[in-house]
């Protein structure tokens, strides 16, 4: 198994004895990072990523649904039935999504995006809240924020 070496940035406080002042200095440290494994998947075939936004209404589910659709919309893999033992029915999907307010996401609604396979969802705090520039009450806005979500779809068996 190959392991990767990554670099982390740590801020270290230094005291200057001559002036009595303290300053922060960036210290780069090496650490080993083990390869990520997708649980309950024997073989990973490919990984897709996408993003989606809800510009009005602050609806995290809508942004996540668009991110999932964006991740898979430009792919056609007609040989899945030959690659995956058992075909489309045994295809597994691990869908990790980062979005604002992850506790409000309806994963049953997200499952409708995937026409094949059995998706497992992991929704975590992430994505972005950004200013949309306008608040339109008729479109469901409570404020002028828009929600942006990112999705990573891992396909395997």
N, C-alpha and C positions, 0 to 999 in steps of 0.2 A: 504494500500500500504506500503510495506516495503521500508525503505531507508537504504542505506549503509553509513557507516562512512569510509572515506578514509583519508590517511595521505599525506600531501604535504610537500615538502622540500623548505624552503626559506632561502636564504643567508642573514644574518643580519650583518650590519657593526657595529663594536664596537670600540670605542676609548679608549685607555688605558691612563689614566691621568698621571700615573707615568712616562711613556716613551714618550708620545706624539705620539706614533705610532697607526695605525689603523689595525684591523684584521677582517677577515670574519668568522662568526660562523654559523653553520647549526642550524636552528630552525625548529622543526617539529610541524606543526600545523594540527589540525583536521578540516575537513570541511565535510558538508553533500553532498553526491552525489546522485542525483535522478536516478532511473533506466532508462536506455536508452529505448526509444520507437522508433520503426520503423514506420515512417509516412505512412499513407494510407494502413495499414495492421491491420485487425481486430484481427487476431490470428497468432502468430509466432509458427511454428511447429518445426523447427530445424535450426541450424546455422552451416555452414561449413567454413573452412578456408584453404587457400593454398598459395603457393608462386611460382613464376616463374622468370626466368632470361633470358636475352638476352646477351650472352657473346660477341657477335661481331655485330657491326652495331648500337649500341646505340638506339635501337628501343623500345620506351616505350610501344607501342601497343602490340608488340610481347611478351614482358615480362608480361604484364597484361593478355593477352590471355592465356598464360601458367599458370599464377596464378589462373585464373578462372577455367581452365580445371583441375588443380590439386585439387582445392577445391571440385569439384563434381565427379571426376572420379571413386572413389571407393564406390559409394553409389548406392543402388538399393532399391527403396521404392515403391513396387508394389501396396500398399494400398492407394496411393495418391488419386486415383479416388473415394475411399470410405471415405477418411478423409476430403478432400476439397470439399465443396459444388460446384457443377459444374465441378468437375474433373480437369484434367490437364489444360484446357482452362482458368480456374479461379485462377490457382495457381499464386501467386505473388512472385517475387524475388527482393530483395533489395541487390544490389551488391556494396559494398564499397571497393575501391581499393586505396592503397597508392603506389605511384611510383614517380621516378624522372621525371621532365617535364610533369606534368599531362595535360597541355594544348595541348600536341601533340597527345594524345590518341584518336583513332578513335573508339567511342563506338558502331558504327554500325558493325564494324568488331568483337567486343567482343560479341555482341548479338548472333552471329553464334555458340558460344560455348554451349548455352543453348537450348536443344532440346524441352523443355516444358516450359510453363509459360510465363509471361510477365515481363522481367527484367527492373528495373530502376537502372541507374548507378550513382554513386557518386564517382568521381575520385579526389583525393586530393594529395597534395604534401606529399611524404613519401617514403617508400621503402629505397633503398640504391644505391648509385653509388660506385662501388668498382673497384679496379685495376684487370684487367683480366691477366695481365702479358705480353701481346703481342698485337701489333696492326697489323692486316692483312688487307691491303687495298682491296684485292680480295674478302673479306667477308663483305665489306661495312664499315669497321672501319674508323672513323675519328680520333680516339685516342685509348688509351688502357683501356678505361673504359667499365665496363659491368653494365647493369641496372638490378636491382632486384625489383620486385613488390610483394606486399602482397594483398590478397583478402579475404573478408569476405562476404559470401553469406547467406542471411537470407531468408528462405522459409516459406511462410504462405499463408493466404488468407484474 
